[in-house]
């Protein structure tokens, strides 16, 4: 009986711990991917702005 209670308590503790660790990892993963997408958008926009600034005035009107 003691072994069964010990085993159930151990399994419950491991399950709860795994749940909270997974929750934190998922939160970090989603935050990181959203920041990475935002950074990619900003870099892409920055490249477009640089291209527009480097164009000659006649080329700019053709766009």
Beta strands, then each sheet from edge to edge (+ up, - down):
end
